[in-house]
């Protein structure tokens, strides 16, 4: 079986969609997302969570006309992003059960590329007990709603917690 990896173009499209959805929400969520990268003393890092529903609504609207192939490619990128941060050090920084850790990783991805890369490099930037369950299968559910089935990414990986053996000290 051949493993299909996300293309650079698909990854660029993925992050562009995430950033575009956030950009439409204005200055306040932009400020809150920037604070996550260098938290000022006493900052309420969970304040961004008040914007997640609006972000997801906008992302849904932005994806309304995407083809099955495009949604599958985006799901492949999402799956890979979740897999790549399926690591023990990030789990320790976010806490949670297996499902809780998946949802914590969904939160990290939902907050955009800069935050994702920052947490990947320094897990201490992750927010303890912050979750975005919807993000974990976002493109899968859009695909199912529009085309009647789940996309087959062909990636050969799983987004579920503890599946990236390289990220865990077993």
C-alpha positions, -999 to +999 in steps of 0.1 A: +000+000+000+013+034-009+013+061+018+000+095+006+016+125+022+001+160+022+016+182-006+031+216+001+003+232-018-023+213+003-006+224+035-004+260+023-041+259+014-049+244+048-031+271+068-045+299+044-080+287+052-074+287+089-058+322+088-085+336+066-113+324+089-095+340+119-088+373+099-125+379+093-132+380+130-112+412+136-087+427+159-096+412+192-090+375+183-059+385+164-046+402+196-055+372+217-038+348+193-007+369+193-006+368+231-005+330+230+030+332+214+044+355+241+019+356+270+021+388+290+019+383+328-016+377+340-030+371+305-062+351+303-050+326+277-084+309+276-101+341+263-095+330+228-120+301+234-149+326+232-140+330+195-138+294+185-174+289+175-173+319+153-140+308+138-155+273+131-186+289+115-164+310+093-142+281+083-173+261+074-185+289+052-151+293+036-151+256+027-187+254+014-177+251-023-147+228-019-147+195-039-144+161-024-108+159-035-100+193-018-117+183+014-098+149+014-065+167+009-073+191+037-083+163+060-050+146+051-031+177+062-052+180+094-046+143+102-008+148+097-007+179+119-025+162+147-002+131+143+029+152+144+021+168+177+009+135+192+038+136+216+043+129+253+058+163+260+028+181+245+005+157+264+021+167+297+016+203+289-021+200+279-032+171+302-063+150+295-073+115+286-067+100+252-098+118+238-090+149+258-055+150+243-068+146+208-092+176+215-063+195+230-043+189+198-074+201+178-073+233+198-036+238+189-042+233+152-074+255+153-054+285+166-033+286+135+001+279+121+022+302+143+007+288+175+010+252+162+047+257+153+054+275+186+038+247+207+056+221+186+089+238+194+080+246+230+052+226+245+051+249+276+032+274+254+002+249+252-028+258+272-037+233+299-071+217+295-080+237+263-100+217+238-115+220+203-131+186+195-148+199+163-114+207+147-102+171+150-125+158+123-135+191+108-129+183+071-141+147+076-174+159+088-177+184+060-169+157+034-195+134+050-222+160+050-216+170+014-207+137-002-222+111+021-190+094+033-157+099+051-127+108+030-100+081+025-068+100+031-045+071+023-020+085+048-015+052+068-016+072+101-041+078+128-049+111+144-059+093+176-038+098+207-007+077+213-004+066+177+028+085+169+052+061+185+081+084+179+065+110+201+062+087+232+088+072+255+074+036+257 
